Amino acid sequence: GSARSHARTDVTAAQLVAECAPPDRAPPPAGLFALCRTLTQCHAALDAGADGVYLDFLELTGTGPAVRALRARGARHVALAPPRIRKPGEEKIDRFLASLSPDALLVRGLGALHESGSDGIPRIGDASLNVTNRITAATVLSRGLSSFTPSFDLDAAQVMALLESPFGAWSELVVHHPMPLFHMEHCVIAAELSSGRTHLDCGRPCERHRGSRRDRAGMEHPVEADVGCRNTVFHAAAQSAAGLVSGARRAGVRRYRIELVRESPEDVARIVDAYRRLLAEQLTAAEVWNLLKTEGH
């Protein structure tokens, strides 16, 4: 067949970046937030001085009572996190979470990003939206997000380049988290602890047992299930971005997040308190790393 011709636009990368500007609205409120997997962790985080929590629970049925319990204790910011992946037909999960009238919803995929903003609930883009530069930051914020999480694929210098741009005040930096290594449909917990074939006959061992995968070095990597029976494997050792906090604060970053997996209430209190003191310039990054026995990245 004949060769097809395509319209061309001569534009440079510098021009594209120059056209990217933050939204014409106020940046989101400041705070230190903790993403928690149990109500016990939520209470421990708030007791230790967190400004708010995200609920990333296995059981959807427990999410409503947890929101009500946290509201009853006077929590100022109760946000909800949907499963990491949303398949066709699972929009009802997002609708259920929105029906609980949270202070914010975490947006983890493009489908939820496409629908954001119609109900007045603030949305915060998670790291899975892969915001790596000003162009992607401008794109997701144009969809009505109140803030975005920089991609976990950036190194320290790349994170700082993004935060020092005009978009810094609209970012929410994850300062402490066990890295999610991979997410899969296969349920390791059911495969190991049940002879059932589906969620209908597996007996839901995920609700009673905790699963981990031991690697060749002997490290135990937690495996967490979600409401869709999918599993996320997290790294056994938490990563800390404490070393970026002073530069981030100078760049105008006002929101910071700690992500928890299996930490005890005592561990939650220690972690939240350390980062609260770091943000208040009462601790150095090195002191945080030493206190929490974690490595800086």
Contacts in CASP RR format, 6 or more apart in sequence:
PFRMAT RR
TARGET T0000
AUTHOR 0000-0000-0000
METHOD contacts of the structure
MODEL  1
GSARSHARTDVTAAQLVAECAPPDRAPPPAGLFALCRTLTQCHAALDAGA
DGVYLDFLELTGTGPAVRALRARGARHVALAPPRIRKPGEEKIDRFLASL
SPDALLVRGLGALHESGSDGIPRIGDASLNVTNRITAATVLSRGLSSFTP
SFDLDAAQVMALLESPFGAWSELVVHHPMPLFHMEHCVIAAELSSGRTHL
DCGRPCERHRGSRRDRAGMEHPVEADVGCRNTVFHAAAQSAAGLVSGARR
AGVRRYRIELVRESPEDVARIVDAYRRLLAEQLTAAEVWNLLKTEGH
16 135 0 8 1.000
17 133 0 8 1.000
17 134 0 8 1.000
17 135 0 8 1.000
20 134 0 8 1.000
20 135 0 8 1.000
20 137 0 8 1.000
20 138 0 8 1.000
20 167 0 8 1.000
21 138 0 8 1.000
21 166 0 8 1.000
22 137 0 8 1.000
22 138 0 8 1.000
22 141 0 8 1.000
22 166 0 8 1.000
22 167 0 8 1.000
22 169 0 8 1.000
22 170 0 8 1.000
23 141 0 8 1.000
23 142 0 8 1.000
23 144 0 8 1.000
23 170 0 8 1.000
27 147 0 8 1.000
27 169 0 8 1.000
27 170 0 8 1.000
27 254 0 8 1.000
28 122 0 8 1.000
28 124 0 8 1.000
28 146 0 8 1.000
28 147 0 8 1.000
28 170 0 8 1.000
28 172 0 8 1.000
28 254 0 8 1.000
28 255 0 8 1.000
29 254 0 8 1.000
29 255 0 8 1.000
30 51 0 8 1.000
30 254 0 8 1.000
30 255 0 8 1.000
31 51 0 8 1.000
31 52 0 8 1.000
31 77 0 8 1.000
31 254 0 8 1.000
31 255 0 8 1.000
31 256 0 8 1.000
32 49 0 8 1.000
32 50 0 8 1.000
32 51 0 8 1.000
32 52 0 8 1.000
32 256 0 8 1.000
32 257 0 8 1.000
32 258 0 8 1.000
32 272 0 8 1.000
32 275 0 8 1.000
32 276 0 8 1.000
32 279 0 8 1.000
33 50 0 8 1.000
33 51 0 8 1.000
33 52 0 8 1.000
33 53 0 8 1.000
33 54 0 8 1.000
33 77 0 8 1.000
33 79 0 8 1.000
33 172 0 8 1.000
33 255 0 8 1.000
33 256 0 8 1.000
33 257 0 8 1.000
33 258 0 8 1.000
34 41 0 8 1.000
34 42 0 8 1.000
34 45 0 8 1.000
34 50 0 8 1.000
34 52 0 8 1.000
34 53 0 8 1.000
34 54 0 8 1.000
34 257 0 8 1.000
34 258 0 8 1.000
34 259 0 8 1.000
34 260 0 8 1.000
34 268 0 8 1.000
34 272 0 8 1.000
35 53 0 8 1.000
35 54 0 8 1.000
35 56 0 8 1.000
35 81 0 8 1.000
35 106 0 8 1.000
35 177 0 8 1.000
35 257 0 8 1.000
35 258 0 8 1.000
35 259 0 8 1.000
35 260 0 8 1.000
36 42 0 8 1.000
36 45 0 8 1.000
36 53 0 8 1.000
36 54 0 8 1.000
36 55 0 8 1.000
36 56 0 8 1.000
36 260 0 8 1.000
36 268 0 8 1.000
37 56 0 8 1.000
37 57 0 8 1.000
37 58 0 8 1.000
37 224 0 8 1.000
37 260 0 8 1.000
37 261 0 8 1.000
37 262 0 8 1.000
38 57 0 8 1.000
39 66 0 8 1.000
39 69 0 8 1.000
39 70 0 8 1.000
40 265 0 8 1.000
41 260 0 8 1.000
41 263 0 8 1.000
41 265 0 8 1.000
41 268 0 8 1.000
42 53 0 8 1.000
42 55 0 8 1.000
42 66 0 8 1.000
42 70 0 8 1.000
42 75 0 8 1.000
43 70 0 8 1.000
43 73 0 8 1.000
43 265 0 8 1.000
44 265 0 8 1.000
44 266 0 8 1.000
44 268 0 8 1.000
44 269 0 8 1.000
44 272 0 8 1.000
45 52 0 8 1.000
45 53 0 8 1.000
45 258 0 8 1.000
45 260 0 8 1.000
45 268 0 8 1.000
45 269 0 8 1.000
45 272 0 8 1.000
46 52 0 8 1.000
46 53 0 8 1.000
46 70 0 8 1.000
46 73 0 8 1.000
46 75 0 8 1.000
47 269 0 8 1.000
48 268 0 8 1.000
48 269 0 8 1.000
48 270 0 8 1.000
48 272 0 8 1.000
48 273 0 8 1.000
48 276 0 8 1.000
49 272 0 8 1.000
49 273 0 8 1.000
49 276 0 8 1.000
50 258 0 8 1.000
50 272 0 8 1.000
50 276 0 8 1.000
51 76 0 8 1.000
51 77 0 8 1.000
52 75 0 8 1.000
52 76 0 8 1.000
52 77 0 8 1.000
52 78 0 8 1.000
52 79 0 8 1.000
53 70 0 8 1.000
53 75 0 8 1.000
53 77 0 8 1.000
53 78 0 8 1.000
53 79 0 8 1.000
54 79 0 8 1.000
54 80 0 8 1.000
54 81 0 8 1.000
54 104 0 8 1.000
54 106 0 8 1.000
54 257 0 8 1.000
55 63 0 8 1.000
55 66 0 8 1.000
55 67 0 8 1.000
55 78 0 8 1.000
55 79 0 8 1.000
55 80 0 8 1.000
55 81 0 8 1.000
56 81 0 8 1.000
56 106 0 8 1.000
57 63 0 8 1.000
57 66 0 8 1.000
58 206 0 8 1.000
58 207 0 8 1.000
58 224 0 8 1.000
58 225 0 8 1.000
58 226 0 8 1.000
58 227 0 8 1.000
59 207 0 8 1.000
59 227 0 8 1.000
60 93 0 8 1.000
60 96 0 8 1.000
60 97 0 8 1.000
60 227 0 8 1.000
63 80 0 8 1.000
63 97 0 8 1.000
63 100 0 8 1.000
64 100 0 8 1.000
67 78 0 8 1.000
67 80 0 8 1.000
67 100 0 8 1.000
67 102 0 8 1.000
70 78 0 8 1.000
71 78 0 8 1.000
76 103 0 8 1.000
77 103 0 8 1.000
77 104 0 8 1.000
78 102 0 8 1.000
78 103 0 8 1.000
79 102 0 8 1.000
79 103 0 8 1.000
79 104 0 8 1.000
79 105 0 8 1.000
79 106 0 8 1.000
79 124 0 8 1.000
80 97 0 8 1.000
80 100 0 8 1.000
80 102 0 8 1.000
80 104 0 8 1.000
80 105 0 8 1.000
80 106 0 8 1.000
81 105 0 8 1.000
81 106 0 8 1.000
81 108 0 8 1.000
81 126 0 8 1.000
82 93 0 8 1.000
82 94 0 8 1.000
82 97 0 8 1.000
82 105 0 8 1.000
82 106 0 8 1.000
82 108 0 8 1.000
82 112 0 8 1.000
83 90 0 8 1.000
83 93 0 8 1.000
83 108 0 8 1.000
83 226 0 8 1.000
83 227 0 8 1.000
83 228 0 8 1.000
83 230 0 8 1.000
84 108 0 8 1.000
84 128 0 8 1.000
84 180 0 8 1.000
84 183 0 8 1.000
84 226 0 8 1.000
84 230 0 8 1.000
84 232 0 8 1.000
85 108 0 8 1.000
85 183 0 8 1.000
85 230 0 8 1.000
86 93 0 8 1.000
86 94 0 8 1.000
86 108 0 8 1.000
86 109 0 8 1.000
86 111 0 8 1.000
86 112 0 8 1.000
90 228 0 8 1.000
91 115 0 8 1.000
93 227 0 8 1.000
94 105 0 8 1.000
94 112 0 8 1.000
94 115 0 8 1.000
97 105 0 8 1.000
98 105 0 8 1.000
98 119 0 8 1.000
98 121 0 8 1.000
101 121 0 8 1.000
102 121 0 8 1.000
103 121 0 8 1.000
103 122 0 8 1.000
104 121 0 8 1.000
104 122 0 8 1.000
104 123 0 8 1.000
104 124 0 8 1.000
104 146 0 8 1.000
105 112 0 8 1.000
105 116 0 8 1.000
105 121 0 8 1.000
105 122 0 8 1.000
105 123 0 8 1.000
105 124 0 8 1.000
106 123 0 8 1.000
106 124 0 8 1.000
106 125 0 8 1.000
106 126 0 8 1.000
107 113 0 8 1.000
107 116 0 8 1.000
107 123 0 8 1.000
107 124 0 8 1.000
107 125 0 8 1.000
107 126 0 8 1.000
107 129 0 8 1.000
107 145 0 8 1.000
108 125 0 8 1.000
108 126 0 8 1.000
108 128 0 8 1.000
108 129 0 8 1.000
109 126 0 8 1.000
109 128 0 8 1.000
109 129 0 8 1.000
110 129 0 8 1.000
112 123 0 8 1.000
113 123 0 8 1.000
113 125 0 8 1.000
113 129 0 8 1.000
113 140 0 8 1.000
113 143 0 8 1.000
113 145 0 8 1.000
114 143 0 8 1.000
116 123 0 8 1.000
116 143 0 8 1.000
116 144 0 8 1.000
116 145 0 8 1.000
117 123 0 8 1.000
117 143 0 8 1.000
117 144 0 8 1.000
122 146 0 8 1.000
123 144 0 8 1.000
123 145 0 8 1.000
123 146 0 8 1.000
124 145 0 8 1.000
124 146 0 8 1.000
124 147 0 8 1.000
124 148 0 8 1.000
124 149 0 8 1.000
124 172 0 8 1.000
125 131 0 8 1.000
125 140 0 8 1.000
125 145 0 8 1.000
125 147 0 8 1.000
125 148 0 8 1.000
125 149 0 8 1.000
125 172 0 8 1.000
126 149 0 8 1.000
127 149 0 8 1.000
127 150 0 8 1.000
127 151 0 8 1.000
127 152 0 8 1.000
127 174 0 8 1.000
129 136 0 8 1.000
129 140 0 8 1.000
129 148 0 8 1.000
129 149 0 8 1.000
129 151 0 8 1.000
130 136 0 8 1.000
130 151 0 8 1.000
130 153 0 8 1.000
131 137 0 8 1.000
131 140 0 8 1.000
131 148 0 8 1.000
131 149 0 8 1.000
131 150 0 8 1.000
131 151 0 8 1.000
131 162 0 8 1.000
132 150 0 8 1.000
132 151 0 8 1.000
132 153 0 8 1.000
132 154 0 8 1.000
132 158 0 8 1.000
132 162 0 8 1.000
133 162 0 8 1.000
134 162 0 8 1.000
134 165 0 8 1.000
134 166 0 8 1.000
134 167 0 8 1.000
137 148 0 8 1.000
137 162 0 8 1.000
137 165 0 8 1.000
137 167 0 8 1.000
137 170 0 8 1.000
137 171 0 8 1.000
138 167 0 8 1.000
140 148 0 8 1.000
141 148 0 8 1.000
141 167 0 8 1.000
141 170 0 8 1.000
146 170 0 8 1.000
147 170 0 8 1.000
147 171 0 8 1.000
147 172 0 8 1.000
147 255 0 8 1.000
148 167 0 8 1.000
148 170 0 8 1.000
148 171 0 8 1.000
148 172 0 8 1.000
149 171 0 8 1.000
149 172 0 8 1.000
149 173 0 8 1.000
149 174 0 8 1.000
149 257 0 8 1.000
150 159 0 8 1.000
150 162 0 8 1.000
150 163 0 8 1.000
150 171 0 8 1.000
150 173 0 8 1.000
150 174 0 8 1.000
152 174 0 8 1.000
152 179 0 8 1.000
154 162 0 8 1.000
156 241 0 8 1.000
156 243 0 8 1.000
156 244 0 8 1.000
156 297 0 8 1.000
159 173 0 8 1.000
159 241 0 8 1.000
159 244 0 8 1.000
160 244 0 8 1.000
160 247 0 8 1.000
160 248 0 8 1.000
160 251 0 8 1.000
162 168 0 8 1.000
162 171 0 8 1.000
163 171 0 8 1.000
163 173 0 8 1.000
163 244 0 8 1.000
163 247 0 8 1.000
163 248 0 8 1.000
163 251 0 8 1.000
163 252 0 8 1.000
163 253 0 8 1.000
164 251 0 8 1.000
168 248 0 8 1.000
168 251 0 8 1.000
168 252 0 8 1.000
168 253 0 8 1.000
169 252 0 8 1.000
169 253 0 8 1.000
169 254 0 8 1.000
171 253 0 8 1.000
171 255 0 8 1.000
172 255 0 8 1.000
172 256 0 8 1.000
172 257 0 8 1.000
173 241 0 8 1.000
173 244 0 8 1.000
173 245 0 8 1.000
173 248 0 8 1.000
173 253 0 8 1.000
173 255 0 8 1.000
173 256 0 8 1.000
173 257 0 8 1.000
174 241 0 8 1.000
174 256 0 8 1.000
174 257 0 8 1.000
174 258 0 8 1.000
174 259 0 8 1.000
175 240 0 8 1.000
175 241 0 8 1.000
175 242 0 8 1.000
175 244 0 8 1.000
175 245 0 8 1.000
175 256 0 8 1.000
175 257 0 8 1.000
175 258 0 8 1.000
175 275 0 8 1.000
175 278 0 8 1.000
176 238 0 8 1.000
176 239 0 8 1.000
176 240 0 8 1.000
176 241 0 8 1.000
176 242 0 8 1.000
176 258 0 8 1.000
176 259 0 8 1.000
176 271 0 8 1.000
176 275 0 8 1.000
176 292 0 8 1.000
176 294 0 8 1.000
177 238 0 8 1.000
177 239 0 8 1.000
177 257 0 8 1.000
177 258 0 8 1.000
177 259 0 8 1.000
178 222 0 8 1.000
178 234 0 8 1.000
178 235 0 8 1.000
178 236 0 8 1.000
178 237 0 8 1.000
178 238 0 8 1.000
178 239 0 8 1.000
178 259 0 8 1.000
178 261 0 8 1.000
179 234 0 8 1.000
179 235 0 8 1.000
179 239 0 8 1.000
180 232 0 8 1.000
180 233 0 8 1.000
180 234 0 8 1.000
180 235 0 8 1.000
181 221 0 8 1.000
181 233 0 8 1.000
181 234 0 8 1.000
181 235 0 8 1.000
182 232 0 8 1.000
182 233 0 8 1.000
183 230 0 8 1.000
183 231 0 8 1.000
183 232 0 8 1.000
183 233 0 8 1.000
184 230 0 8 1.000
184 231 0 8 1.000
184 233 0 8 1.000
185 229 0 8 1.000
185 230 0 8 1.000
186 231 0 8 1.000
187 202 0 8 1.000
187 206 0 8 1.000
187 225 0 8 1.000
187 229 0 8 1.000
187 230 0 8 1.000
187 231 0 8 1.000
188 211 0 8 1.000
188 213 0 8 1.000
188 223 0 8 1.000
188 231 0 8 1.000
188 233 0 8 1.000
189 205 0 8 1.000
189 206 0 8 1.000
189 209 0 8 1.000
189 211 0 8 1.000
189 223 0 8 1.000
189 225 0 8 1.000
189 231 0 8 1.000
190 196 0 8 1.000
190 199 0 8 1.000
190 202 0 8 1.000
190 203 0 8 1.000
190 205 0 8 1.000
190 206 0 8 1.000
190 229 0 8 1.000
192 211 0 8 1.000
193 205 0 8 1.000
193 209 0 8 1.000
194 202 0 8 1.000
194 203 0 8 1.000
194 205 0 8 1.000
196 202 0 8 1.000
196 203 0 8 1.000
199 228 0 8 1.000
199 229 0 8 1.000
206 225 0 8 1.000
206 229 0 8 1.000
210 222 0 8 1.000
210 262 0 8 1.000
211 222 0 8 1.000
211 223 0 8 1.000
212 220 0 8 1.000
212 221 0 8 1.000
212 222 0 8 1.000
212 223 0 8 1.000
212 236 0 8 1.000
213 220 0 8 1.000
213 221 0 8 1.000
213 223 0 8 1.000
213 233 0 8 1.000
214 220 0 8 1.000
214 221 0 8 1.000
215 221 0 8 1.000
219 236 0 8 1.000
219 237 0 8 1.000
220 236 0 8 1.000
221 233 0 8 1.000
221 234 0 8 1.000
221 235 0 8 1.000
221 236 0 8 1.000
222 233 0 8 1.000
222 234 0 8 1.000
222 236 0 8 1.000
222 261 0 8 1.000
222 262 0 8 1.000
223 231 0 8 1.000
223 232 0 8 1.000
223 233 0 8 1.000
223 234 0 8 1.000
224 231 0 8 1.000
224 232 0 8 1.000
224 234 0 8 1.000
224 261 0 8 1.000
225 231 0 8 1.000
226 232 0 8 1.000
234 261 0 8 1.000
237 294 0 8 1.000
237 295 0 8 1.000
238 292 0 8 1.000
238 294 0 8 1.000
239 294 0 8 1.000
239 295 0 8 1.000
239 296 0 8 1.000
239 297 0 8 1.000
240 285 0 8 1.000
240 288 0 8 1.000
240 289 0 8 1.000
240 292 0 8 1.000
240 294 0 8 1.000
240 295 0 8 1.000
240 296 0 8 1.000
240 297 0 8 1.000
241 296 0 8 1.000
241 297 0 8 1.000
242 275 0 8 1.000
242 278 0 8 1.000
242 285 0 8 1.000
242 288 0 8 1.000
242 289 0 8 1.000
242 296 0 8 1.000
243 285 0 8 1.000
243 296 0 8 1.000
245 256 0 8 1.000
245 275 0 8 1.000
245 278 0 8 1.000
245 279 0 8 1.000
245 285 0 8 1.000
246 281 0 8 1.000
246 285 0 8 1.000
248 256 0 8 1.000
249 279 0 8 1.000
256 275 0 8 1.000
256 279 0 8 1.000
258 271 0 8 1.000
258 272 0 8 1.000
258 275 0 8 1.000
260 268 0 8 1.000
260 271 0 8 1.000
263 271 0 8 1.000
270 291 0 8 1.000
270 292 0 8 1.000
271 292 0 8 1.000
274 283 0 8 1.000
274 288 0 8 1.000
274 291 0 8 1.000
274 292 0 8 1.000
275 288 0 8 1.000
277 283 0 8 1.000
278 284 0 8 1.000
278 285 0 8 1.000
278 288 0 8 1.000
283 291 0 8 1.000
285 296 0 8 1.000
289 295 0 8 1.000
289 296 0 8 1.000
END
